[in-house]
Amino acid sequence: MIKTLTKHGNSAALVIERPILDLLGATADTAFEVVTDGKALILTPVKDATRHTRFRQSM
């Protein structure tokens, strides 16, 4: 699938369609971890248990 970025204020946004969100078990409120190697982006939905673990580890 090829996507283009959409202007969003001074930034750019990537719109993710509902079928992809459903496949990932994500909603518009889901946090995503964003990782890059300088050539590609990897978006991973952050589940509540993972978020909770990271929060505890950061304290």
mmCIF file as Biopython writes it, N, C-alpha, C and O atoms, coordinates in Angstrom:
data_model
#
loop_
_atom_site.group_PDB
_atom_site.id
_atom_site.type_symbol
_atom_site.label_atom_id
_atom_site.label_alt_id
_atom_site.label_comp_id
_atom_site.label_asym_id
_atom_site.label_entity_id
_atom_site.label_seq_id
_atom_site.pdbx_PDB_ins_code
_atom_site.Cartn_x
_atom_site.Cartn_y
_atom_site.Cartn_z
_atom_site.occupancy
_atom_site.B_iso_or_equiv
_atom_site.auth_seq_id
_atom_site.auth_asym_id
_atom_site.pdbx_PDB_model_num
ATOM 1   N N  . MET A ? 1  ? 0.849   -1.173 0.000  1.0 0.0 1  A 1 
ATOM 2   C CA . MET A ? 1  ? 0.000   0.000  0.000  1.0 0.0 1  A 1 
ATOM 3   C C  . MET A ? 1  ? 0.898   1.240  0.000  1.0 0.0 1  A 1 
ATOM 4   O O  . MET A ? 1  ? 1.841   1.329  0.786  1.0 0.0 1  A 1 
ATOM 5   N N  . ILE A ? 2  ? 0.608   2.166  -0.858 1.0 0.0 2  A 1 
ATOM 6   C CA . ILE A ? 2  ? 1.345   3.428  -0.911 1.0 0.0 2  A 1 
ATOM 7   C C  . ILE A ? 2  ? 0.448   4.520  -0.350 1.0 0.0 2  A 1 
ATOM 8   O O  . ILE A ? 2  ? -0.711  4.652  -0.743 1.0 0.0 2  A 1 
ATOM 9   N N  . LYS A ? 3  ? 1.000   5.304  0.577  1.0 0.0 3  A 1 
ATOM 10  C CA . LYS A ? 3  ? 0.253   6.386  1.218  1.0 0.0 3  A 1 
ATOM 11  C C  . LYS A ? 3  ? 1.010   7.686  1.027  1.0 0.0 3  A 1 
ATOM 12  O O  . LYS A ? 3  ? 2.227   7.677  0.840  1.0 0.0 3  A 1 
ATOM 13  N N  . THR A ? 4  ? 0.300   8.803  1.074  1.0 0.0 4  A 1 
ATOM 14  C CA . THR A ? 4  ? 0.935   10.112 1.071  1.0 0.0 4  A 1 
ATOM 15  C C  . THR A ? 4  ? 0.610   10.804 2.387  1.0 0.0 4  A 1 
ATOM 16  O O  . THR A ? 4  ? -0.413  10.532 3.014  1.0 0.0 4  A 1 
ATOM 17  N N  . LEU A ? 5  ? 1.492   11.694 2.788  1.0 0.0 5  A 1 
ATOM 18  C CA . LEU A ? 5  ? 1.281   12.438 4.021  1.0 0.0 5  A 1 
ATOM 19  C C  . LEU A ? 5  ? 0.271   13.551 3.781  1.0 0.0 5  A 1 
ATOM 20  O O  . LEU A ? 5  ? 0.152   14.076 2.674  1.0 0.0 5  A 1 
ATOM 21  N N  . THR A ? 6  ? -0.451  13.899 4.836  1.0 0.0 6  A 1 
ATOM 22  C CA . THR A ? 6  ? -1.437  14.968 4.802  1.0 0.0 6  A 1 
ATOM 23  C C  . THR A ? 6  ? -0.950  16.099 5.691  1.0 0.0 6  A 1 
ATOM 24  O O  . THR A ? 6  ? -0.488  15.852 6.805  1.0 0.0 6  A 1 
ATOM 25  N N  . LYS A ? 7  ? -1.044  17.338 5.219  1.0 0.0 7  A 1 
ATOM 26  C CA . LYS A ? 7  ? -0.631  18.483 6.026  1.0 0.0 7  A 1 
ATOM 27  C C  . LYS A ? 7  ? -1.542  18.593 7.244  1.0 0.0 7  A 1 
ATOM 28  O O  . LYS A ? 7  ? -2.765  18.507 7.142  1.0 0.0 7  A 1 
ATOM 29  N N  . HIS A ? 8  ? -0.906  18.787 8.405  1.0 0.0 8  A 1 
ATOM 30  C CA . HIS A ? 8  ? -1.638  18.895 9.674  1.0 0.0 8  A 1 
ATOM 31  C C  . HIS A ? 8  ? -0.961  19.995 10.486 1.0 0.0 8  A 1 
ATOM 32  O O  . HIS A ? 8  ? -0.037  19.730 11.255 1.0 0.0 8  A 1 
ATOM 33  N N  . GLY A ? 9  ? -1.433  21.246 10.309 1.0 0.0 9  A 1 
ATOM 34  C CA . GLY A ? 9  ? -0.759  22.381 10.941 1.0 0.0 9  A 1 
ATOM 35  C C  . GLY A ? 9  ? 0.626   22.538 10.338 1.0 0.0 9  A 1 
ATOM 36  O O  . GLY A ? 9  ? 0.774   22.589 9.117  1.0 0.0 9  A 1 
ATOM 37  N N  . ASN A ? 10 ? 1.653   22.614 11.201 1.0 0.0 10 A 1 
ATOM 38  C CA . ASN A ? 10 ? 3.037   22.713 10.734 1.0 0.0 10 A 1 
ATOM 39  C C  . ASN A ? 10 ? 3.678   21.344 10.559 1.0 0.0 10 A 1 
ATOM 40  O O  . ASN A ? 10 ? 4.870   21.249 10.267 1.0 0.0 10 A 1 
ATOM 41  N N  . SER A ? 11 ? 2.902   20.293 10.733 1.0 0.0 11 A 1 
ATOM 42  C CA . SER A ? 11 ? 3.414   18.923 10.655 1.0 0.0 11 A 1 
ATOM 43  C C  . SER A ? 11 ? 2.769   18.184 9.495  1.0 0.0 11 A 1 
ATOM 44  O O  . SER A ? 11 ? 1.996   18.753 8.725  1.0 0.0 11 A 1 
ATOM 45  N N  . ALA A ? 12 ? 3.101   16.910 9.388  1.0 0.0 12 A 1 
ATOM 46  C CA . ALA A ? 12 ? 2.489   16.036 8.391  1.0 0.0 12 A 1 
ATOM 47  C C  . ALA A ? 12 ? 1.923   14.821 9.111  1.0 0.0 12 A 1 
ATOM 48  O O  . ALA A ? 12 ? 2.500   14.352 10.093 1.0 0.0 12 A 1 
ATOM 49  N N  . ALA A ? 13 ? 0.800   14.314 8.628  1.0 0.0 13 A 1 
ATOM 50  C CA . ALA A ? 13 ? 0.132   13.174 9.256  1.0 0.0 13 A 1 
ATOM 51  C C  . ALA A ? 13 ? -0.044  12.053 8.241  1.0 0.0 13 A 1 
ATOM 52  O O  . ALA A ? 13 ? -0.214  12.293 7.046  1.0 0.0 13 A 1 
ATOM 53  N N  . LEU A ? 14 ? 0.001   10.844 8.736  1.0 0.0 14 A 1 
ATOM 54  C CA . LEU A ? 14 ? -0.261  9.666  7.916  1.0 0.0 14 A 1 
ATOM 55  C C  . LEU A ? 14 ? -1.608  9.109  8.363  1.0 0.0 14 A 1 
ATOM 56  O O  . LEU A ? 14 ? -1.758  8.697  9.513  1.0 0.0 14 A 1 
ATOM 57  N N  . VAL A ? 15 ? -2.574  9.095  7.475  1.0 0.0 15 A 1 
ATOM 58  C CA . VAL A ? 15 ? -3.909  8.602  7.801  1.0 0.0 15 A 1 
ATOM 59  C C  . VAL A ? 15 ? -3.919  7.084  7.654  1.0 0.0 15 A 1 
ATOM 60  O O  . VAL A ? 15 ? -3.537  6.545  6.615  1.0 0.0 15 A 1 
ATOM 61  N N  . ILE A ? 16 ? -4.358  6.408  8.706  1.0 0.0 16 A 1 
ATOM 62  C CA . ILE A ? 16 ? -4.441  4.949  8.701  1.0 0.0 16 A 1 
ATOM 63  C C  . ILE A ? 16 ? -5.918  4.573  8.637  1.0 0.0 16 A 1 
ATOM 64  O O  . ILE A ? 16 ? -6.689  4.911  9.536  1.0 0.0 16 A 1 
ATOM 65  N N  . GLU A ? 17 ? -6.310  3.873  7.571  1.0 0.0 17 A 1 
ATOM 66  C CA . GLU A ? 17 ? -7.713  3.538  7.365  1.0 0.0 17 A 1 
ATOM 67  C C  . GLU A ? 17 ? -8.204  2.505  8.380  1.0 0.0 17 A 1 
ATOM 68  O O  . GLU A ? 17 ? -7.420  1.756  8.964  1.0 0.0 17 A 1 
ATOM 69  N N  . ARG A ? 18 ? -9.513  2.487  8.568  1.0 0.0 18 A 1 
ATOM 70  C CA . ARG A ? 18 ? -10.179 1.612  9.528  1.0 0.0 18 A 1 
ATOM 71  C C  . ARG A ? 18 ? -9.790  0.137  9.381  1.0 0.0 18 A 1 
ATOM 72  O O  . ARG A ? 18 ? -9.516  -0.501 10.398 1.0 0.0 18 A 1 
ATOM 73  N N  . PRO A ? 19 ? -9.749  -0.442 8.174  1.0 0.0 19 A 1 
ATOM 74  C CA . PRO A ? 19 ? -9.394  -1.866 8.077  1.0 0.0 19 A 1 
ATOM 75  C C  . PRO A ? 19 ? -8.014  -2.184 8.667  1.0 0.0 19 A 1 
ATOM 76  O O  . PRO A ? 19 ? -7.823  -3.238 9.273  1.0 0.0 19 A 1 
ATOM 77  N N  . ILE A ? 20 ? -7.059  -1.271 8.487  1.0 0.0 20 A 1 
ATOM 78  C CA . ILE A ? 20 ? -5.726  -1.486 9.052  1.0 0.0 20 A 1 
ATOM 79  C C  . ILE A ? 20 ? -5.781  -1.348 10.567 1.0 0.0 20 A 1 
ATOM 80  O O  . ILE A ? 20 ? -5.181  -2.149 11.285 1.0 0.0 20 A 1 
ATOM 81  N N  . LEU A ? 21 ? -6.496  -0.339 11.059 1.0 0.0 21 A 1 
ATOM 82  C CA . LEU A ? 21 ? -6.649  -0.176 12.513 1.0 0.0 21 A 1 
ATOM 83  C C  . LEU A ? 21 ? -7.302  -1.410 13.120 1.0 0.0 21 A 1 
ATOM 84  O O  . LEU A ? 21 ? -6.875  -1.889 14.170 1.0 0.0 21 A 1 
ATOM 85  N N  . ASP A ? 22 ? -8.335  -1.921 12.465 1.0 0.0 22 A 1 
ATOM 86  C CA . ASP A ? 22 ? -9.017  -3.123 12.957 1.0 0.0 22 A 1 
ATOM 87  C C  . ASP A ? 22 ? -8.066  -4.313 12.999 1.0 0.0 22 A 1 
ATOM 88  O O  . ASP A ? 22 ? -8.070  -5.085 13.958 1.0 0.0 22 A 1 
ATOM 89  N N  . LEU A ? 23 ? -7.262  -4.457 11.969 1.0 0.0 23 A 1 
ATOM 90  C CA . LEU A ? 23 ? -6.298  -5.553 11.907 1.0 0.0 23 A 1 
ATOM 91  C C  . LEU A ? 23 ? -5.302  -5.479 13.067 1.0 0.0 23 A 1 
ATOM 92  O O  . LEU A ? 23 ? -4.891  -6.505 13.610 1.0 0.0 23 A 1 
ATOM 93  N N  . LEU A ? 24 ? -4.919  -4.254 13.438 1.0 0.0 24 A 1 
ATOM 94  C CA . LEU A ? 24 ? -3.973  -4.044 14.534 1.0 0.0 24 A 1 
ATOM 95  C C  . LEU A ? 24 ? -4.644  -4.033 15.903 1.0 0.0 24 A 1 
ATOM 96  O O  . LEU A ? 24 ? -3.965  -4.033 16.930 1.0 0.0 24 A 1 
ATOM 97  N N  . GLY A ? 25 ? -5.978  -4.024 15.919 1.0 0.0 25 A 1 
ATOM 98  C CA . GLY A ? 25 ? -6.691  -3.914 17.192 1.0 0.0 25 A 1 
ATOM 99  C C  . GLY A ? 25 ? -6.524  -2.531 17.798 1.0 0.0 25 A 1 
ATOM 100 O O  . GLY A ? 25 ? -6.501  -2.383 19.020 1.0 0.0 25 A 1 
ATOM 101 N N  . ALA A ? 26 ? -6.407  -1.517 16.946 1.0 0.0 26 A 1 
ATOM 102 C CA . ALA A ? 26 ? -6.160  -0.147 17.387 1.0 0.0 26 A 1 
ATOM 103 C C  . ALA A ? 26 ? -7.375  0.730  17.108 1.0 0.0 26 A 1 
ATOM 104 O O  . ALA A ? 26 ? -8.221  0.406  16.275 1.0 0.0 26 A 1 
ATOM 105 N N  . THR A ? 27 ? -7.437  1.847  17.824 1.0 0.0 27 A 1 
ATOM 106 C CA . THR A ? 27 ? -8.467  2.860  17.606 1.0 0.0 27 A 1 
ATOM 107 C C  . THR A ? 27 ? -7.773  4.209  17.455 1.0 0.0 27 A 1 
ATOM 108 O O  . THR A ? 27 ? -6.546  4.289  17.498 1.0 0.0 27 A 1 
ATOM 109 N N  . ALA A ? 28 ? -8.553  5.258  17.280 1.0 0.0 28 A 1 
ATOM 110 C CA . ALA A ? 28 ? -7.990  6.604  17.170 1.0 0.0 28 A 1 
ATOM 111 C C  . ALA A ? 28 ? -7.305  7.028  18.467 1.0 0.0 28 A 1 
ATOM 112 O O  . ALA A ? 28 ? -6.480  7.941  18.453 1.0 0.0 28 A 1 
ATOM 113 N N  . ASP A ? 29 ? -7.631  6.381  19.584 1.0 0.0 29 A 1 
ATOM 114 C CA . ASP A ? 29 ? -7.040  6.718  20.882 1.0 0.0 29 A 1 
ATOM 115 C C  . ASP A ? 29 ? -5.821  5.871  21.231 1.0 0.0 29 A 1 
ATOM 116 O O  . ASP A ? 29 ? -5.204  6.089  22.274 1.0 0.0 29 A 1 
ATOM 117 N N  . THR A ? 30 ? -5.463  4.918  20.390 1.0 0.0 30 A 1 
ATOM 118 C CA . THR A ? 30 ? -4.337  4.029  20.673 1.0 0.0 30 A 1 
ATOM 119 C C  . THR A ? 30 ? -3.015  4.774  20.508 1.0 0.0 30 A 1 
ATOM 120 O O  . THR A ? 30 ? -2.799  5.462  19.511 1.0 0.0 30 A 1 
ATOM 121 N N  . ALA A ? 31 ? -2.140  4.628  21.491 1.0 0.0 31 A 1 
ATOM 122 C CA . ALA A ? 31 ? -0.785  5.181  21.382 1.0 0.0 31 A 1 
ATOM 123 C C  . ALA A ? 31 ? 0.047   4.227  20.528 1.0 0.0 31 A 1 
ATOM 124 O O  . ALA A ? 31 ? -0.140  3.012  20.582 1.0 0.0 31 A 1 
ATOM 125 N N  . PHE A ? 32 ? 0.955   4.781  19.751 1.0 0.0 32 A 1 
ATOM 126 C CA . PHE A ? 32 ? 1.843   3.982  18.914 1.0 0.0 32 A 1 
ATOM 127 C C  . PHE A ? 32 ? 3.286   4.305  19.253 1.0 0.0 32 A 1 
ATOM 128 O O  . PHE A ? 32 ? 3.646   5.467  19.441 1.0 0.0 32 A 1 
ATOM 129 N N  . GLU A ? 33 ? 4.108   3.270  19.330 1.0 0.0 33 A 1 
ATOM 130 C CA . GLU A ? 33 ? 5.546   3.464  19.428 1.0 0.0 33 A 1 
ATOM 131 C C  . GLU A ? 33 ? 6.049   3.649  18.000 1.0 0.0 33 A 1 
ATOM 132 O O  . GLU A ? 33 ? 5.705   2.868  17.113 1.0 0.0 33 A 1 
ATOM 133 N N  . VAL A ? 34 ? 6.864   4.684  17.777 1.0 0.0 34 A 1 
ATOM 134 C CA . VAL A ? 34 ? 7.386   4.982  16.447 1.0 0.0 34 A 1 
ATOM 135 C C  . VAL A ? 34 ? 8.895   4.770  16.469 1.0 0.0 34 A 1 
ATOM 136 O O  . VAL A ? 34 ? 9.605   5.385  17.265 1.0 0.0 34 A 1 
ATOM 137 N N  . VAL A ? 35 ? 9.378   3.898  15.592 1.0 0.0 35 A 1 
ATOM 138 C CA . VAL A ? 35 ? 10.803  3.583  15.496 1.0 0.0 35 A 1 
ATOM 139 C C  . VAL A ? 35 ? 11.231  3.796  14.052 1.0 0.0 35 A 1 
ATOM 140 O O  . VAL A ? 35 ? 10.479  3.501  13.123 1.0 0.0 35 A 1 
ATOM 141 N N  . THR A ? 36 ? 12.439  4.307  13.869 1.0 0.0 36 A 1 
ATOM 142 C CA . THR A ? 36 ? 12.971  4.472  12.519 1.0 0.0 36 A 1 
ATOM 143 C C  . THR A ? 36 ? 14.430  4.039  12.469 1.0 0.0 36 A 1 
ATOM 144 O O  . THR A ? 36 ? 15.161  4.140  13.455 1.0 0.0 36 A 1 
ATOM 145 N N  . ASP A ? 37 ? 14.831  3.562  11.315 1.0 0.0 37 A 1 
ATOM 146 C CA . ASP A ? 37 ? 16.239  3.249  11.073 1.0 0.0 37 A 1 
ATOM 147 C C  . ASP A ? 37 ? 16.844  4.291  10.133 1.0 0.0 37 A 1 
ATOM 148 O O  . ASP A ? 37 ? 17.953  4.114  9.627  1.0 0.0 37 A 1 
ATOM 149 N N  . GLY A ? 38 ? 16.112  5.367  9.907  1.0 0.0 38 A 1 
ATOM 150 C CA . GLY A ? 38 ? 16.555  6.410  8.993  1.0 0.0 38 A 1 
ATOM 151 C C  . GLY A ? 38 ? 16.013  6.245  7.582  1.0 0.0 38 A 1 
ATOM 152 O O  . GLY A ? 38 ? 16.097  7.167  6.771  1.0 0.0 38 A 1 
ATOM 153 N N  . LYS A ? 39 ? 15.455  5.071  7.285  1.0 0.0 39 A 1 
ATOM 154 C CA . LYS A ? 39 ? 14.898  4.810  5.957  1.0 0.0 39 A 1 
ATOM 155 C C  . LYS A ? 39 ? 13.441  4.375  6.012  1.0 0.0 39 A 1 
ATOM 156 O O  . LYS A ? 39 ? 12.701  4.547  5.042  1.0 0.0 39 A 1 
ATOM 157 N N  . ALA A ? 40 ? 13.027  3.814  7.139  1.0 0.0 40 A 1 
ATOM 158 C CA . ALA A ? 40 ? 11.666  3.292  7.265  1.0 0.0 40 A 1 
ATOM 159 C C  . ALA A ? 40 ? 11.115  3.615  8.648  1.0 0.0 40 A 1 
ATOM 160 O O  . ALA A ? 40 ? 11.866  3.798  9.606  1.0 0.0 40 A 1 
ATOM 161 N N  . LEU A ? 41 ? 9.794   3.682  8.731  1.0 0.0 41 A 1 
ATOM 162 C CA . LEU A ? 41 ? 9.101   3.851  10.010 1.0 0.0 41 A 1 
ATOM 163 C C  . LEU A ? 41 ? 8.437   2.539  10.380 1.0 0.0 41 A 1 
ATOM 164 O O  . LEU A ? 41 ? 7.894   1.839  9.525  1.0 0.0 41 A 1 
ATOM 165 N N  . ILE A ? 42 ? 8.487   2.214  11.659 1.0 0.0 42 A 1 
ATOM 166 C CA . ILE A ? 42 ? 7.744   1.066  12.169 1.0 0.0 42 A 1 
ATOM 167 C C  . ILE A ? 42 ? 6.836   1.591  13.267 1.0 0.0 42 A 1 
ATOM 168 O O  . ILE A ? 42 ? 7.303   2.156  14.255 1.0 0.0 42 A 1 
ATOM 169 N N  . LEU A ? 43 ? 5.533   1.400  13.088 1.0 0.0 43 A 1 
ATOM 170 C CA . LEU A ? 43 ? 4.534   1.830  14.067 1.0 0.0 43 A 1 
ATOM 171 C C  . LEU A ? 43 ? 3.994   0.602  14.768 1.0 0.0 43 A 1 
ATOM 172 O O  . LEU A ? 43 ? 3.517   -0.330 14.120 1.0 0.0 43 A 1 
ATOM 173 N N  . THR A ? 44 ? 4.066   0.595  16.100 1.0 0.0 44 A 1 
ATOM 174 C CA . THR A ? 44 ? 3.585   -0.536 16.877 1.0 0.0 44 A 1 
ATOM 175 C C  . THR A ? 44 ? 2.586   -0.033 17.904 1.0 0.0 44 A 1 
ATOM 176 O O  . THR A ? 44 ? 2.924   0.836  18.708 1.0 0.0 44 A 1 
ATOM 177 N N  . PRO A ? 45 ? 1.349   -0.561 17.900 1.0 0.0 45 A 1 
ATOM 178 C CA . PRO A ? 45 ? 0.383   -0.131 18.904 1.0 0.0 45 A 1 
ATOM 179 C C  . PRO A ? 45 ? 0.890   -0.490 20.298 1.0 0.0 45 A 1 
ATOM 180 O O  . PRO A ? 45 ? 1.398   -1.588 20.525 1.0 0.0 45 A 1 
ATOM 181 N N  . VAL A ? 46 ? 0.745   0.453  21.223 1.0 0.0 46 A 1 
ATOM 182 C CA . VAL A ? 46 ? 1.139   0.222  22.607 1.0 0.0 46 A 1 
ATOM 183 C C  . VAL A ? 46 ? -0.100  -0.227 23.364 1.0 0.0 46 A 1 
ATOM 184 O O  . VAL A ? 46 ? -1.063  0.527  23.502 1.0 0.0 46 A 1 
ATOM 185 N N  . LYS A ? 47 ? -0.069  -1.449 23.847 1.0 0.0 47 A 1 
ATOM 186 C CA . LYS A ? 47 ? -1.193  -1.984 24.615 1.0 0.0 47 A 1 
ATOM 187 C C  . LYS A ? 47 ? -1.081  -1.493 26.053 1.0 0.0 47 A 1 
ATOM 188 O O  . LYS A ? 47 ? 0.012   -1.134 26.493 1.0 0.0 47 A 1 
ATOM 189 N N  . ASP A ? 48 ? -2.175  -1.469 26.786 1.0 0.0 48 A 1 
ATOM 190 C CA . ASP A ? 48 ? -2.190  -0.949 28.148 1.0 0.0 48 A 1 
ATOM 191 C C  . ASP A ? 48 ? -1.184  -1.643 29.058 1.0 0.0 48 A 1 
ATOM 192 O O  . ASP A ? 48 ? -0.534  -0.973 29.859 1.0 0.0 48 A 1 
ATOM 193 N N  . ALA A ? 49 ? -1.033  -2.951 28.964 1.0 0.0 49 A 1 
ATOM 194 C CA . ALA A ? 49 ? -0.095  -3.678 29.821 1.0 0.0 49 A 1 
ATOM 195 C C  . ALA A ? 49 ? 1.335   -3.227 29.535 1.0 0.0 49 A 1 
ATOM 196 O O  . ALA A ? 49 ? 2.132   -3.062 30.458 1.0 0.0 49 A 1 
ATOM 197 N N  . THR A ? 50 ? 1.655   -3.031 28.275 1.0 0.0 50 A 1 
ATOM 198 C CA . THR A ? 50 ? 2.989   -2.572 27.904 1.0 0.0 50 A 1 
ATOM 199 C C  . THR A ? 50 ? 3.224   -1.164 28.418 1.0 0.0 50 A 1 
ATOM 200 O O  . THR A ? 50 ? 4.289   -0.866 28.959 1.0 0.0 50 A 1 
ATOM 201 N N  . ARG A ? 51 ? 2.245   -0.305 28.255 1.0 0.0 51 A 1 
ATOM 202 C CA . ARG A ? 51 ? 2.361   1.074  28.723 1.0 0.0 51 A 1 
ATOM 203 C C  . ARG A ? 51 ? 2.566   1.098  30.231 1.0 0.0 51 A 1 
ATOM 204 O O  . ARG A ? 51 ? 3.397   1.852  30.737 1.0 0.0 51 A 1 
ATOM 205 N N  . HIS A ? 52 ? 1.817   0.280  30.942 1.0 0.0 52 A 1 
ATOM 206 C CA . HIS A ? 52 ? 1.923   0.214  32.396 1.0 0.0 52 A 1 
ATOM 207 C C  . HIS A ? 52 ? 3.326   -0.244 32.801 1.0 0.0 52 A 1 
ATOM 208 O O  . HIS A ? 52 ? 3.920   0.329  33.715 1.0 0.0 52 A 1 
ATOM 209 N N  . THR A ? 53 ? 3.855   -1.259 32.138 1.0 0.0 53 A 1 
ATOM 210 C CA . THR A ? 53 ? 5.196   -1.767 32.444 1.0 0.0 53 A 1 
ATOM 211 C C  . THR A ? 53 ? 6.247   -0.691 32.196 1.0 0.0 53 A 1 
ATOM 212 O O  . THR A ? 53 ? 7.132   -0.491 33.028 1.0 0.0 53 A 1 
ATOM 213 N N  . ARG A ? 54 ? 6.165   -0.010 31.085 1.0 0.0 54 A 1 
ATOM 214 C CA . ARG A ? 54 ? 7.135   1.051  30.780 1.0 0.0 54 A 1 
ATOM 215 C C  . ARG A ? 54 ? 7.046   2.185  31.789 1.0 0.0 54 A 1 
ATOM 216 O O  . ARG A ? 54 ? 8.067   2.741  32.193 1.0 0.0 54 A 1 
ATOM 217 N N  . PHE A ? 55 ? 5.839   2.526  32.194 1.0 0.0 55 A 1 
ATOM 218 C CA . PHE A ? 55 ? 5.650   3.580  33.183 1.0 0.0 55 A 1 
ATOM 219 C C  . PHE A ? 55 ? 6.323   3.193  34.487 1.0 0.0 55 A 1 
ATOM 220 O O  . PHE A ? 55 ? 7.034   4.004  35.080 1.0 0.0 55 A 1 
ATOM 221 N N  . ARG A ? 56 ? 6.108   1.968  34.938 1.0 0.0 56 A 1 
ATOM 222 C CA . ARG A ? 56 ? 6.714   1.495  36.190 1.0 0.0 56 A 1 
ATOM 223 C C  . ARG A ? 56 ? 8.238   1.462  36.088 1.0 0.0 56 A 1 
ATOM 224 O O  . ARG A ? 56 ? 8.925   1.810  37.049 1.0 0.0 56 A 1 
ATOM 225 N N  . GLN A ? 57 ? 8.769   1.055  34.955 1.0 0.0 57 A 1 
ATOM 226 C CA . GLN A ? 57 ? 10.217  0.976  34.779 1.0 0.0 57 A 1 
ATOM 227 C C  . GLN A ? 57 ? 10.858  2.360  34.737 1.0 0.0 57 A 1 
ATOM 228 O O  . GLN A ? 57 ? 12.030  2.511  35.083 1.0 0.0 57 A 1 
ATOM 229 N N  . SER A ? 58 ? 10.108  3.357  34.323 1.0 0.0 58 A 1 
ATOM 230 C CA . SER A ? 58 ? 10.661  4.707  34.226 1.0 0.0 58 A 1 
ATOM 231 C C  . SER A ? 58 ? 10.734  5.411  35.572 1.0 0.0 58 A 1 
ATOM 232 O O  . SER A ? 58 ? 11.376  6.455  35.689 1.0 0.0 58 A 1 
ATOM 233 N N  . MET A ? 59 ? 10.092  4.861  36.578 1.0 0.0 59 A 1 
ATOM 234 C CA . MET A ? 59 ? 10.081  5.493  37.908 1.0 0.0 59 A 1 
ATOM 235 C C  . MET A ? 59 ? 11.285  5.106  38.721 1.0 0.0 59 A 1 
ATOM 236 O O  . MET A ? 59 ? 11.428  5.549  39.861 1.0 0.0 59 A 1 
#
